[in-house]
Amino acid sequence: AVSQRDFTQRANISGRNEMAALGSALNNMSEELAESYAVLEQRVQEKTAGLEHKNQILSFLWQANRRLHSQAPLCERLSPVLNGLQNLTQLHDIELRVYDLEDEDNHQEFTCQSDISCDDKGCHLCPRSALPMINGGTTLK
């Protein structure tokens, strides 16, 4: 049973001879192996979850980089990036200001909010009829 990782089997111990001592030692070994395997399996699950999360972050960063460097209008580039960032993190109601390089007073402001409203009623990026996001609906103003 131990060779197939079944650590629940126990030796029946009767008496106080060498065989009983051996059976007791085998029972203790099985119990310790079961605990060790449980700890190792938990560590593997934690490491796997951590790697999956890091992979999601890397994928998000790669996609965000591609979107931000595309020729699409700025609103179309920022919307999926802000929505993705909000879904990937615990951040909500993200606000982003994009300033003109030569004029600090001239800027565009983009806001990711959980309500379903949009300043630009013609904007096709707002999720009015889209499926709900993981953390609730988001919109780009």
N, CA, C and O atoms as CSV, one atom per row, in Angstrom:
chain,resi,resn,atom,element,x,y,z
A,1,ALA,N,N,0.823,-1.193,0.000
A,1,ALA,CA,C,0.000,0.000,0.000
A,1,ALA,C,C,0.868,1.258,0.000
A,1,ALA,O,O,0.555,2.226,-0.693
A,2,VAL,N,N,1.944,1.249,0.764
A,2,VAL,CA,C,2.806,2.426,0.852
A,2,VAL,C,C,3.449,2.712,-0.502
A,2,VAL,O,O,3.632,3.875,-0.862
A,3,SER,N,N,3.793,1.672,-1.256
A,3,SER,CA,C,4.428,1.870,-2.562
A,3,SER,C,C,3.497,2.576,-3.546
A,3,SER,O,O,3.961,3.173,-4.518
A,4,GLN,N,N,2.170,2.511,-3.298
A,4,GLN,CA,C,1.205,3.206,-4.139
A,4,GLN,C,C,0.662,4.458,-3.461
A,4,GLN,O,O,-0.404,4.955,-3.823
A,5,ARG,N,N,1.384,4.954,-2.498
A,5,ARG,CA,C,1.075,6.189,-1.763
A,5,ARG,C,C,-0.230,6.100,-0.985
A,5,ARG,O,O,-0.904,7.110,-0.782
A,6,ASP,N,N,-0.580,4.931,-0.560
A,6,ASP,CA,C,-1.731,4.751,0.325
A,6,ASP,C,C,-1.183,4.604,1.735
A,6,ASP,O,O,-0.744,3.528,2.141
A,7,PHE,N,N,-1.218,5.696,2.464
A,7,PHE,CA,C,-0.637,5.716,3.808
A,7,PHE,C,C,-1.683,5.498,4.896
A,7,PHE,O,O,-1.419,5.738,6.074
A,8,THR,N,N,-2.872,5.042,4.501
A,8,THR,CA,C,-3.932,4.828,5.484
A,8,THR,C,C,-3.882,3.438,6.104
A,8,THR,O,O,-4.455,3.212,7.170
A,9,GLN,N,N,-3.209,2.514,5.449
A,9,GLN,CA,C,-3.134,1.144,5.969
A,9,GLN,C,C,-2.233,1.104,7.201
A,9,GLN,O,O,-1.178,1.737,7.234
A,10,ARG,N,N,-2.658,0.361,8.196
A,10,ARG,CA,C,-1.878,0.227,9.428
A,10,ARG,C,C,-1.680,-1.254,9.744
A,10,ARG,O,O,-2.533,-2.095,9.460
A,11,ALA,N,N,-0.546,-1.537,10.331
A,11,ALA,CA,C,-0.249,-2.909,10.765
A,11,ALA,C,C,-0.984,-3.181,12.068
A,11,ALA,O,O,-1.027,-2.330,12.957
A,12,ASN,N,N,-1.564,-4.375,12.178
A,12,ASN,CA,C,-2.202,-4.782,13.432
A,12,ASN,C,C,-1.111,-5.212,14.406
A,12,ASN,O,O,-0.324,-6.114,14.121
A,13,ILE,N,N,-1.080,-4.564,15.536
A,13,ILE,CA,C,-0.022,-4.829,16.515
A,13,ILE,C,C,-0.617,-5.565,17.708
A,13,ILE,O,O,-1.614,-5.149,18.298
A,14,SER,N,N,0.030,-6.667,18.034
A,14,SER,CA,C,-0.371,-7.386,19.250
A,14,SER,C,C,0.899,-7.904,19.912
A,14,SER,O,O,1.774,-8.470,19.257
A,15,GLY,N,N,0.980,-7.709,21.164
A,15,GLY,CA,C,2.155,-8.183,21.899
A,15,GLY,C,C,3.235,-7.124,22.011
A,15,GLY,O,O,3.052,-5.967,21.632
A,16,ARG,N,N,4.390,-7.569,22.555
A,16,ARG,CA,C,5.507,-6.655,22.783
A,16,ARG,C,C,6.811,-7.251,22.253
A,16,ARG,O,O,7.870,-7.087,22.858
A,17,ASN,N,N,6.725,-7.925,21.150
A,17,ASN,CA,C,7.927,-8.539,20.589
A,17,ASN,C,C,8.502,-7.648,19.484
A,17,ASN,O,O,8.029,-6.535,19.252
A,18,GLU,N,N,9.525,-8.161,18.815
A,18,GLU,CA,C,10.197,-7.399,17.766
A,18,GLU,C,C,9.271,-7.109,16.587
A,18,GLU,O,O,9.376,-6.043,15.981
A,19,MET,N,N,8.383,-8.013,16.254
A,19,MET,CA,C,7.442,-7.802,15.149
A,19,MET,C,C,6.459,-6.680,15.480
A,19,MET,O,O,6.095,-5.889,14.610
A,20,ALA,N,N,6.034,-6.615,16.738
A,20,ALA,CA,C,5.141,-5.537,17.160
A,20,ALA,C,C,5.870,-4.194,17.069
A,20,ALA,O,O,5.286,-3.198,16.643
A,21,ALA,N,N,7.139,-4.168,17.466
A,21,ALA,CA,C,7.930,-2.941,17.375
A,21,ALA,C,C,8.101,-2.526,15.910
A,21,ALA,O,O,8.017,-1.343,15.583
A,22,LEU,N,N,8.342,-3.506,15.031
A,22,LEU,CA,C,8.473,-3.224,13.603
A,22,LEU,C,C,7.153,-2.687,13.046
A,22,LEU,O,O,7.154,-1.721,12.282
A,23,GLY,N,N,6.040,-3.297,13.418
A,23,GLY,CA,C,4.722,-2.836,12.971
A,23,GLY,C,C,4.443,-1.420,13.436
A,23,GLY,O,O,3.919,-0.604,12.677
A,24,SER,N,N,4.791,-1.127,14.676
A,24,SER,CA,C,4.608,0.222,15.212
A,24,SER,C,C,5.462,1.230,14.445
A,24,SER,O,O,5.010,2.333,14.139
A,25,ALA,N,N,6.706,0.839,14.136
A,25,ALA,CA,C,7.594,1.720,13.371
A,25,ALA,C,C,7.038,1.969,11.968
A,25,ALA,O,O,7.104,3.088,11.461
A,26,LEU,N,N,6.487,0.915,11.339
A,26,LEU,CA,C,5.891,1.076,10.012
A,26,LEU,C,C,4.664,1.987,10.060
A,26,LEU,O,O,4.457,2.804,9.164
A,27,ASN,N,N,3.856,1.843,11.103
A,27,ASN,CA,C,2.687,2.712,11.260
A,27,ASN,C,C,3.113,4.175,11.416
A,27,ASN,O,O,2.526,5.072,10.812
A,28,ASN,N,N,4.150,4.400,12.242
A,28,ASN,CA,C,4.653,5.765,12.432
A,28,ASN,C,C,5.207,6.328,11.124
A,28,ASN,O,O,4.975,7.490,10.790
A,29,MET,N,N,5.944,5.488,10.385
A,29,MET,CA,C,6.507,5.915,9.108
A,29,MET,C,C,5.394,6.286,8.125
A,29,MET,O,O,5.493,7.296,7.429
A,30,SER,N,N,4.341,5.477,8.067
A,30,SER,CA,C,3.221,5.763,7.169
A,30,SER,C,C,2.552,7.084,7.533
A,30,SER,O,O,2.198,7.871,6.655
A,31,GLU,N,N,2.384,7.318,8.815
A,31,GLU,CA,C,1.760,8.563,9.264
A,31,GLU,C,C,2.622,9.772,8.893
A,31,GLU,O,O,2.106,10.784,8.420
A,32,GLU,N,N,3.929,9.666,9.108
A,32,GLU,CA,C,4.837,10.763,8.772
A,32,GLU,C,C,4.900,10.993,7.262
A,32,GLU,O,O,4.952,12.135,6.806
A,33,LEU,N,N,4.897,9.908,6.492
A,33,LEU,CA,C,4.894,10.048,5.036
A,33,LEU,C,C,3.606,10.712,4.550
A,33,LEU,O,O,3.641,11.541,3.641
A,34,ALA,N,N,2.488,10.355,5.144
A,34,ALA,CA,C,1.211,10.968,4.768
A,34,ALA,C,C,1.253,12.469,5.033
A,34,ALA,O,O,0.813,13.264,4.202
A,35,GLU,N,N,1.782,12.854,6.192
A,35,GLU,CA,C,1.890,14.274,6.519
A,35,GLU,C,C,2.839,14.986,5.555
A,35,GLU,O,O,2.550,16.094,5.102
A,36,SER,N,N,3.964,14.355,5.244
A,36,SER,CA,C,4.937,14.950,4.319
A,36,SER,C,C,4.333,15.141,2.933
A,36,SER,O,O,4.501,16.194,2.319
A,37,TYR,N,N,3.630,14.123,2.441
A,37,TYR,CA,C,3.001,14.239,1.130
A,37,TYR,C,C,1.945,15.331,1.130
A,37,TYR,O,O,1.834,16.077,0.157
A,38,ALA,N,N,1.170,15.441,2.198
A,38,ALA,CA,C,0.145,16.483,2.272
A,38,ALA,C,C,0.786,17.873,2.223
A,38,ALA,O,O,0.300,18.763,1.525
A,39,VAL,N,N,1.876,18.049,2.965
A,39,VAL,CA,C,2.582,19.336,2.962
A,39,VAL,C,C,3.147,19.625,1.574
A,39,VAL,O,O,3.034,20.747,1.080
A,40,LEU,N,N,3.750,18.626,0.947
A,40,LEU,CA,C,4.316,18.814,-0.392
A,40,LEU,C,C,3.235,19.133,-1.423
A,40,LEU,O,O,3.424,20.003,-2.273
A,41,GLU,N,N,2.117,18.441,-1.349
A,41,GLU,CA,C,1.028,18.710,-2.280
A,41,GLU,C,C,0.490,20.124,-2.097
A,41,GLU,O,O,0.168,20.797,-3.076
A,42,GLN,N,N,0.392,20.579,-0.852
A,42,GLN,CA,C,-0.057,21.945,-0.587
A,42,GLN,C,C,0.928,22.955,-1.175
A,42,GLN,O,O,0.522,23.947,-1.780
A,43,ARG,N,N,2.219,22.698,-0.993
A,43,ARG,CA,C,3.240,23.597,-1.556
A,43,ARG,C,C,3.158,23.633,-3.075
A,43,ARG,O,O,3.274,24.698,-3.681
A,44,VAL,N,N,2.961,22.474,-3.690
A,44,VAL,CA,C,2.848,22.415,-5.147
A,44,VAL,C,C,1.646,23.232,-5.612
A,44,VAL,O,O,1.740,23.975,-6.590
A,45,GLN,N,N,0.519,23.100,-4.917
A,45,GLN,CA,C,-0.674,23.867,-5.281
A,45,GLN,C,C,-0.432,25.360,-5.138
A,45,GLN,O,O,-0.846,26.140,-5.996
A,46,GLU,N,N,0.236,25.768,-4.057
A,46,GLU,CA,C,0.530,27.185,-3.849
A,46,GLU,C,C,1.477,27.711,-4.925
A,46,GLU,O,O,1.265,28.796,-5.467
A,47,LYS,N,N,2.515,26.946,-5.229
A,47,LYS,CA,C,3.472,27.361,-6.262
A,47,LYS,C,C,2.788,27.426,-7.625
A,47,LYS,O,O,3.033,28.350,-8.400
A,48,THR,N,N,1.933,26.449,-7.917
A,48,THR,CA,C,1.219,26.436,-9.190
A,48,THR,C,C,0.310,27.653,-9.302
A,48,THR,O,O,0.270,28.302,-10.347
A,49,ALA,N,N,-0.420,27.968,-8.235
A,49,ALA,CA,C,-1.292,29.144,-8.249
A,49,ALA,C,C,-0.471,30.417,-8.442
A,49,ALA,O,O,-0.873,31.309,-9.189
A,50,GLY,N,N,0.667,30.502,-7.778
A,50,GLY,CA,C,1.536,31.665,-7.934
A,50,GLY,C,C,2.055,31.799,-9.352
A,50,GLY,O,O,2.089,32.899,-9.904
A,51,LEU,N,N,2.461,30.685,-9.945
A,51,LEU,CA,C,2.952,30.710,-11.324
A,51,LEU,C,C,1.838,31.064,-12.307
A,51,LEU,O,O,2.070,31.792,-13.273
A,52,GLU,N,N,0.637,30.554,-12.066
A,52,GLU,CA,C,-0.486,30.886,-12.939
A,52,GLU,C,C,-0.795,32.376,-12.872
A,52,GLU,O,O,-1.068,33.005,-13.894
A,53,HIS,N,N,-0.751,32.943,-11.657
A,53,HIS,CA,C,-1.005,34.381,-11.501
A,53,HIS,C,C,0.090,35.193,-12.197
A,53,HIS,O,O,-0.204,36.179,-12.874
A,54,LYS,N,N,1.333,34.788,-12.036
A,54,LYS,CA,C,2.434,35.492,-12.705
A,54,LYS,C,C,2.312,35.373,-14.218
A,54,LYS,O,O,2.633,36.314,-14.944
A,55,ASN,N,N,1.852,34.226,-14.694
A,55,ASN,CA,C,1.642,34.045,-16.123
A,55,ASN,C,C,0.533,34.966,-16.626
A,55,ASN,O,O,0.641,35.525,-17.718
A,56,GLN,N,N,-0.529,35.127,-15.842
A,56,GLN,CA,C,-1.604,36.052,-16.207
A,56,GLN,C,C,-1.070,37.481,-16.287
A,56,GLN,O,O,-1.418,38.231,-17.199
A,57,ILE,N,N,-0.226,37.849,-15.331
A,57,ILE,CA,C,0.347,39.195,-15.324
A,57,ILE,C,C,1.221,39.403,-16.560
A,57,ILE,O,O,1.117,40.431,-17.229
A,58,LEU,N,N,2.077,38.434,-16.861
A,58,LEU,CA,C,2.934,38.551,-18.044
A,58,LEU,C,C,2.109,38.638,-19.325
A,58,LEU,O,O,2.419,39.427,-20.217
A,59,SER,N,N,1.069,37.831,-19.409
A,59,SER,CA,C,0.195,37.864,-20.577
A,59,SER,C,C,-0.481,39.227,-20.691
A,59,SER,O,O,-0.561,39.796,-21.780
A,60,PHE,N,N,-0.965,39.746,-19.569
A,60,PHE,CA,C,-1.591,41.070,-19.558
A,60,PHE,C,C,-0.600,42.132,-20.017
A,60,PHE,O,O,-0.936,42.974,-20.849
A,61,LEU,N,N,0.626,42.100,-19.479
A,61,LEU,CA,C,1.633,43.098,-19.847
A,61,LEU,C,C,1.974,43.021,-21.334
A,61,LEU,O,O,2.131,44.051,-21.989
A,62,TRP,N,N,2.088,41.813,-21.863
A,62,TRP,CA,C,2.395,41.644,-23.281
A,62,TRP,C,C,1.265,42.206,-24.141
A,62,TRP,O,O,1.509,42.934,-25.103
A,63,GLN,N,N,0.015,41.856,-23.782
A,63,GLN,CA,C,-1.133,42.350,-24.547
A,63,GLN,C,C,-1.280,43.863,-24.408
A,63,GLN,O,O,-1.594,44.553,-25.378
A,64,ALA,N,N,-1.049,44.378,-23.193
A,64,ALA,CA,C,-1.136,45.822,-22.975
A,64,ALA,C,C,-0.088,46.546,-23.813
A,64,ALA,O,O,-0.378,47.579,-24.416
A,65,ASN,N,N,1.108,46.017,-23.853
A,65,ASN,CA,C,2.173,46.621,-24.655
A,65,ASN,C,C,1.785,46.659,-26.133
A,65,ASN,O,O,1.981,47.671,-26.806
A,66,ARG,N,N,1.242,45.566,-26.626
A,66,ARG,CA,C,0.803,45.526,-28.034
A,66,ARG,C,C,-0.302,46.537,-28.299
A,66,ARG,O,O,-0.277,47.243,-29.307
A,67,ARG,N,N,-1.272,46.606,-27.393
A,67,ARG,CA,C,-2.390,47.535,-27.591
A,67,ARG,C,C,-1.927,48.988,-27.528
A,67,ARG,O,O,-2.303,49.806,-28.367
A,68,LEU,N,N,-1.113,49.297,-26.531
A,68,LEU,CA,C,-0.695,50.684,-26.344
A,68,LEU,C,C,0.186,51.180,-27.483
A,68,LEU,O,O,0.242,52.382,-27.741
A,69,HIS,N,N,0.867,50.281,-28.160
A,69,HIS,CA,C,1.730,50.679,-29.268
A,69,HIS,C,C,1.059,50.511,-30.631
A,69,HIS,O,O,1.723,50.594,-31.665
A,70,SER,N,N,-0.240,50.279,-30.637
A,70,SER,CA,C,-0.953,50.145,-31.909
A,70,SER,C,C,-1.312,51.537,-32.435
A,70,SER,O,O,-1.080,52.542,-31.763
A,71,GLN,N,N,-1.873,51.584,-33.628
A,71,GLN,CA,C,-2.254,52.854,-34.257
A,71,GLN,C,C,-3.716,53.215,-33.976
A,71,GLN,O,O,-4.207,54.218,-34.495
A,72,ALA,N,N,-4.415,52.422,-33.170
A,72,ALA,CA,C,-5.823,52.684,-32.864
A,72,ALA,C,C,-5.948,53.977,-32.063
A,72,ALA,O,O,-4.982,54.415,-31.437
A,73,PRO,N,N,-7.136,54.593,-32.079
A,73,PRO,CA,C,-7.335,55.785,-31.248
A,73,PRO,C,C,-7.035,55.476,-29.775
A,73,PRO,O,O,-7.199,54.345,-29.315
A,74,LEU,N,N,-6.597,56.499,-29.058
A,74,LEU,CA,C,-6.146,56.320,-27.675
A,74,LEU,C,C,-7.205,55.654,-26.801
A,74,LEU,O,O,-6.888,54.765,-26.010
A,75,CYS,N,N,-8.456,56.076,-26.939
A,75,CYS,CA,C,-9.526,55.497,-26.119
A,75,CYS,C,C,-9.646,53.992,-26.360
A,75,CYS,O,O,-9.846,53.222,-25.421
A,76,GLU,N,N,-9.524,53.582,-27.613
A,76,GLU,CA,C,-9.618,52.154,-27.939
A,76,GLU,C,C,-8.418,51.372,-27.433
A,76,GLU,O,O,-8.528,50.177,-27.158
A,77,ARG,N,N,-7.283,52.028,-27.307
A,77,ARG,CA,C,-6.092,51.357,-26.781
A,77,ARG,C,C,-6.155,51.243,-25.264
A,77,ARG,O,O,-5.762,50.221,-24.701
A,78,LEU,N,N,-6.646,52.286,-24.601
A,78,LEU,CA,C,-6.627,52.309,-23.138
A,78,LEU,C,C,-7.736,51.487,-22.499
A,78,LEU,O,O,-7.540,50.902,-21.433
A,79,SER,N,N,-8.896,51.437,-23.138
A,79,SER,CA,C,-10.037,50.749,-22.529
A,79,SER,C,C,-9.741,49.303,-22.157
A,79,SER,O,O,-9.965,48.927,-21.006
A,80,PRO,N,N,-9.246,48.465,-23.082
A,80,PRO,CA,C,-8.974,47.080,-22.688
A,80,PRO,C,C,-7.852,46.962,-21.664
A,80,PRO,O,O,-7.850,46.050,-20.838
A,81,VAL,N,N,-6.898,47.888,-21.721
A,81,VAL,CA,C,-5.789,47.842,-20.763
A,81,VAL,C,C,-6.292,48.166,-19.358
A,81,VAL,O,O,-5.966,47.460,-18.404
A,82,LEU,N,N,-7.083,49.227,-19.228
A,82,LEU,CA,C,-7.605,49.588,-17.904
A,82,LEU,C,C,-8.563,48.526,-17.376
A,82,LEU,O,O,-8.519,48.184,-16.195
A,83,ASN,N,N,-9.429,48.002,-18.243
A,83,ASN,CA,C,-10.350,46.945,-17.809
A,83,ASN,C,C,-9.586,45.693,-17.396
A,83,ASN,O,O,-9.923,45.060,-16.395
A,84,GLY,N,N,-8.559,45.335,-18.163
A,84,GLY,CA,C,-7.744,44.169,-17.823
A,84,GLY,C,C,-7.005,44.358,-16.513
A,84,GLY,O,O,-6.911,43.432,-15.707
A,85,LEU,N,N,-6.476,45.564,-16.296
A,85,LEU,CA,C,-5.777,45.859,-15.045
A,85,LEU,C,C,-6.727,45.752,-13.859
A,85,LEU,O,O,-6.364,45.235,-12.803
A,86,GLN,N,N,-7.934,46.243,-14.044
A,86,GLN,CA,C,-8.926,46.181,-12.969
A,86,GLN,C,C,-9.323,44.740,-12.666
A,86,GLN,O,O,-9.541,44.394,-11.504
A,87,ASN,N,N,-9.421,43.897,-13.687
A,87,ASN,CA,C,-9.774,42.492,-13.473
A,87,ASN,C,C,-8.632,41.696,-12.863
A,87,ASN,O,O,-8.865,40.750,-12.111
A,88,LEU,N,N,-7.406,42.069,-13.180
A,88,LEU,CA,C,-6.236,41.330,-12.725
A,88,LEU,C,C,-5.838,41.687,-11.298
A,88,LEU,O,O,-5.243,40.874,-10.591
A,89,THR,N,N,-6.166,42.898,-10.883
A,89,THR,CA,C,-5.751,43.379,-9.564
A,89,THR,C,C,-6.973,43.676,-8.703
A,89,THR,O,O,-8.114,43.463,-9.115
A,90,GLN,N,N,-6.712,44.161,-7.528
A,90,GLN,CA,C,-7.791,44.579,-6.629
A,90,GLN,C,C,-8.126,46.059,-6.817
A,90,GLN,O,O,-8.871,46.629,-6.020
A,91,LEU,N,N,-7.586,46.682,-7.858
A,91,LEU,CA,C,-7.821,48.098,-8.115
A,91,LEU,C,C,-9.206,48.300,-8.713
A,91,LEU,O,O,-9.656,47.509,-9.542
A,92,HIS,N,N,-9.877,49.365,-8.286
A,92,HIS,CA,C,-11.192,49.723,-8.815
A,92,HIS,C,C,-11.220,51.221,-9.064
A,92,HIS,O,O,-10.450,51.974,-8.468
A,93,ASP,N,N,-12.104,51.643,-9.937
A,93,ASP,CA,C,-12.257,53.060,-10.266
A,93,ASP,C,C,-10.914,53.686,-10.633
A,93,ASP,O,O,-10.516,54.701,-10.062
A,94,ILE,N,N,-10.230,53.079,-11.576
A,94,ILE,CA,C,-8.910,53.539,-12.008
A,94,ILE,C,C,-9.068,54.818,-12.827
A,94,ILE,O,O,-9.925,54.902,-13.707
A,95,GLU,N,N,-8.242,55.801,-12.530
A,95,GLU,CA,C,-8.209,57.047,-13.295
A,95,GLU,C,C,-6.831,57.205,-13.913
A,95,GLU,O,O,-5.812,56.952,-13.270
A,96,LEU,N,N,-6.815,57.629,-15.174
A,96,LEU,CA,C,-5.557,57.803,-15.888
A,96,LEU,C,C,-5.600,59.135,-16.617
A,96,LEU,O,O,-6.564,59.435,-17.320
A,97,ARG,N,N,-4.562,59.925,-16.447
A,97,ARG,CA,C,-4.429,61.185,-17.176
A,97,ARG,C,C,-3.268,61.064,-18.141
A,97,ARG,O,O,-2.175,60.628,-17.779
A,98,VAL,N,N,-3.528,61.458,-19.368
A,98,VAL,CA,C,-2.499,61.453,-20.400
A,98,VAL,C,C,-2.238,62.910,-20.767
A,98,VAL,O,O,-3.100,63.593,-21.321
A,99,TYR,N,N,-1.032,63.368,-20.447
A,99,TYR,CA,C,-0.667,64.764,-20.673
A,99,TYR,C,C,0.031,64.936,-22.009
A,99,TYR,O,O,0.741,64.051,-22.486
A,100,ASP,N,N,-0.193,66.106,-22.600
A,100,ASP,CA,C,0.530,66.499,-23.803
A,100,ASP,C,C,1.963,66.801,-23.398
A,100,ASP,O,O,2.193,67.488,-22.403
A,101,LEU,N,N,2.914,66.302,-24.145
A,101,LEU,CA,C,4.326,66.454,-23.815
A,101,LEU,C,C,4.759,67.918,-23.763
A,101,LEU,O,O,5.621,68.283,-22.964
A,102,GLU,N,N,4.164,68.757,-24.614
A,102,GLU,CA,C,4.586,70.152,-24.688
A,102,GLU,C,C,3.689,71.093,-23.910
A,102,GLU,O,O,4.033,72.264,-23.747
A,103,ASP,N,N,2.549,70.621,-23.423
A,103,ASP,CA,C,1.613,71.496,-22.717
A,103,ASP,C,C,1.033,70.737,-21.527
A,103,ASP,O,O,0.129,69.917,-21.690
A,104,GLU,N,N,1.559,71.014,-20.318
A,104,GLU,CA,C,1.121,70.278,-19.122
A,104,GLU,C,C,-0.342,70.513,-18.780
A,104,GLU,O,O,-0.963,69.673,-18.128
A,105,ASP,N,N,-0.906,71.643,-19.209
A,105,ASP,CA,C,-2.311,71.923,-18.909
A,105,ASP,C,C,-3.255,71.151,-19.831
A,105,ASP,O,O,-4.437,70.995,-19.521
A,106,ASN,N,N,-2.748,70.679,-20.936
A,106,ASN,CA,C,-3.557,69.946,-21.898
A,106,ASN,C,C,-3.429,68.447,-21.616
A,106,ASN,O,O,-2.354,67.868,-21.769
A,107,HIS,N,N,-4.524,67.837,-21.207
A,107,HIS,CA,C,-4.489,66.402,-20.923
A,107,HIS,C,C,-5.848,65.766,-21.207
A,107,HIS,O,O,-6.872,66.444,-21.287
A,108,GLN,N,N,-5.822,64.455,-21.355
A,108,GLN,CA,C,-7.045,63.672,-21.478
A,108,GLN,C,C,-7.156,62.813,-20.230
A,108,GLN,O,O,-6.162,62.287,-19.730
A,109,GLU,N,N,-8.378,62.680,-19.735
A,109,GLU,CA,C,-8.584,61.878,-18.527
A,109,GLU,C,C,-9.471,60.684,-18.860
A,109,GLU,O,O,-10.521,60.823,-19.487
A,110,PHE,N,N,-9.028,59.521,-18.429
A,110,PHE,CA,C,-9.768,58.279,-18.644
A,110,PHE,C,C,-10.050,57.661,-17.283
A,110,PHE,O,O,-9.168,57.593,-16.427
A,111,THR,N,N,-11.289,57.210,-17.089
A,111,THR,CA,C,-11.677,56.639,-15.805
A,111,THR,C,C,-12.371,55.307,-16.024
A,111,THR,O,O,-13.282,55.196,-16.844
A,112,CYS,N,N,-11.940,54.318,-15.300
A,112,CYS,CA,C,-12.570,53.005,-15.314
A,112,CYS,C,C,-13.442,52.925,-14.065
A,112,CYS,O,O,-12.920,52.928,-12.950
A,113,GLN,N,N,-14.750,52.855,-14.233
A,113,GLN,CA,C,-15.636,52.826,-13.073
A,113,GLN,C,C,-16.563,51.631,-13.151
A,113,GLN,O,O,-16.769,51.049,-14.215
A,114,SER,N,N,-17.125,51.274,-11.992
A,114,SER,CA,C,-17.963,50.078,-11.938
A,114,SER,C,C,-19.413,50.335,-12.326
A,114,SER,O,O,-20.192,49.390,-12.451
A,115,ASP,N,N,-19.791,51.608,-12.521
A,115,ASP,CA,C,-21.166,51.843,-12.959
A,115,ASP,C,C,-21.229,51.735,-14.482
A,115,ASP,O,O,-20.200,51.664,-15.153
A,116,ILE,N,N,-22.430,51.724,-15.007
A,116,ILE,CA,C,-22.569,51.577,-16.451
A,116,ILE,C,C,-23.013,52.920,-17.014
A,116,ILE,O,O,-24.185,53.111,-17.341
A,117,SER,N,N,-22.075,53.841,-17.123
A,117,SER,CA,C,-22.345,55.144,-17.703
A,117,SER,C,C,-21.129,55.565,-18.502
A,117,SER,O,O,-20.015,55.086,-18.285
A,118,CYS,N,N,-21.371,56.466,-19.422
A,118,CYS,CA,C,-20.269,56.922,-20.257
A,118,CYS,C,C,-20.554,58.358,-20.658
A,118,CYS,O,O,-21.673,58.685,-21.052
A,119,ASP,N,N,-19.549,59.214,-20.562
A,119,ASP,CA,C,-19.719,60.609,-20.965
A,119,ASP,C,C,-20.000,60.716,-22.460
A,119,ASP,O,O,-20.787,61.559,-22.891
A,120,ASP,N,N,-19.370,59.878,-23.229
A,120,ASP,CA,C,-19.533,59.876,-24.675
A,120,ASP,C,C,-20.572,58.813,-25.023
A,120,ASP,O,O,-20.250,57.628,-25.115
A,121,LYS,N,N,-21.831,59.247,-25.219
A,121,LYS,CA,C,-22.920,58.282,-25.435
A,121,LYS,C,C,-22.734,57.467,-26.712
A,121,LYS,O,O,-23.341,56.406,-26.857
A,122,GLY,N,N,-21.917,57.940,-27.627
A,122,GLY,CA,C,-21.688,57.200,-28.855
A,122,GLY,C,C,-20.510,56.246,-28.754
A,122,GLY,O,O,-20.186,55.549,-29.716
A,123,CYS,N,N,-19.876,56.214,-27.601
A,123,CYS,CA,C,-18.684,55.381,-27.423
A,123,CYS,C,C,-19.065,53.905,-27.497
A,123,CYS,O,O,-19.947,53.450,-26.768
A,124,HIS,N,N,-18.411,53.172,-28.363
A,124,HIS,CA,C,-18.717,51.743,-28.511
A,124,HIS,C,C,-17.906,50.880,-27.545
A,124,HIS,O,O,-18.014,49.654,-27.573
A,125,LEU,N,N,-17.096,51.508,-26.692
A,125,LEU,CA,C,-16.252,50.746,-25.777
A,125,LEU,C,C,-16.933,50.453,-24.447
A,125,LEU,O,O,-16.537,49.523,-23.744
A,126,CYS,N,N,-17.940,51.224,-24.098
A,126,CYS,CA,C,-18.601,51.003,-22.811
A,126,CYS,C,C,-19.362,49.682,-22.842
A,126,CYS,O,O,-20.012,49.364,-23.838
A,127,PRO,N,N,-19.287,48.920,-21.773
A,127,PRO,CA,C,-19.895,47.574,-21.766
A,127,PRO,C,C,-21.383,47.587,-21.445
A,127,PRO,O,O,-21.817,46.928,-20.500
A,128,ARG,N,N,-22.180,48.340,-22.230
A,128,ARG,CA,C,-23.614,48.417,-21.953
A,128,ARG,C,C,-24.300,47.060,-22.130
A,128,ARG,O,O,-25.117,46.664,-21.299
A,129,SER,N,N,-23.974,46.359,-23.193
A,129,SER,CA,C,-24.619,45.066,-23.422
A,129,SER,C,C,-23.616,43.922,-23.344
A,129,SER,O,O,-23.932,42.787,-23.700
A,130,ALA,N,N,-22.425,44.219,-22.884
A,130,ALA,CA,C,-21.391,43.184,-22.784
A,130,ALA,C,C,-21.644,42.305,-21.573
A,130,ALA,O,O,-22.393,42.667,-20.666
A,131,LEU,N,N,-21.004,41.143,-21.575
A,131,LEU,CA,C,-21.091,40.254,-20.417
A,131,LEU,C,C,-20.426,40.917,-19.224
A,131,LEU,O,O,-19.451,41.648,-19.402
A,132,PRO,N,N,-20.925,40.685,-18.004
A,132,PRO,CA,C,-20.304,41.297,-16.834
A,132,PRO,C,C,-18.868,40.822,-16.656
A,132,PRO,O,O,-18.529,39.675,-16.943
A,133,MET,N,N,-18.041,41.736,-16.176
A,133,MET,CA,C,-16.640,41.422,-15.924
A,133,MET,C,C,-16.542,40.677,-14.595
A,133,MET,O,O,-17.527,40.573,-13.865
A,134,ILE,N,N,-15.356,40.161,-14.284
A,134,ILE,CA,C,-15.124,39.406,-13.051
A,134,ILE,C,C,-15.456,40.246,-11.823
A,134,ILE,O,O,-16.109,39.761,-10.899
A,135,ASN,N,N,-15.010,41.504,-11.804
A,135,ASN,CA,C,-15.218,42.378,-10.644
A,135,ASN,C,C,-16.396,43.313,-10.862
A,135,ASN,O,O,-16.457,44.364,-10.224
A,136,GLY,N,N,-17.319,42.977,-11.724
A,136,GLY,CA,C,-18.431,43.847,-12.034
A,136,GLY,C,C,-18.151,44.567,-13.342
A,136,GLY,O,O,-17.029,44.527,-13.846
A,137,GLY,N,N,-19.162,45.225,-13.894
A,137,GLY,CA,C,-18.992,45.923,-15.152
A,137,GLY,C,C,-18.039,47.089,-15.022
A,137,GLY,O,O,-17.881,47.652,-13.938
A,138,THR,N,N,-17.408,47.452,-16.115
A,138,THR,CA,C,-16.498,48.587,-16.102
A,138,THR,C,C,-16.808,49.470,-17.287
A,138,THR,O,O,-17.377,49.018,-18.280
A,139,THR,N,N,-16.444,50.694,-17.182
A,139,THR,CA,C,-16.660,51.626,-18.271
A,139,THR,C,C,-15.483,52.570,-18.362
A,139,THR,O,O,-14.753,52.776,-17.392
A,140,LEU,N,N,-15.312,53.132,-19.522
A,140,LEU,CA,C,-14.227,54.076,-19.758
A,140,LEU,C,C,-14.852,55.412,-20.065
A,140,LEU,O,O,-15.644,55.528,-21.000
A,141,LYS,N,N,-14.506,56.430,-19.287
A,141,LYS,CA,C,-15.017,57.781,-19.542
A,141,LYS,C,C,-13.945,58.591,-20.199
A,141,LYS,O,O,-14.158,59.764,-20.506
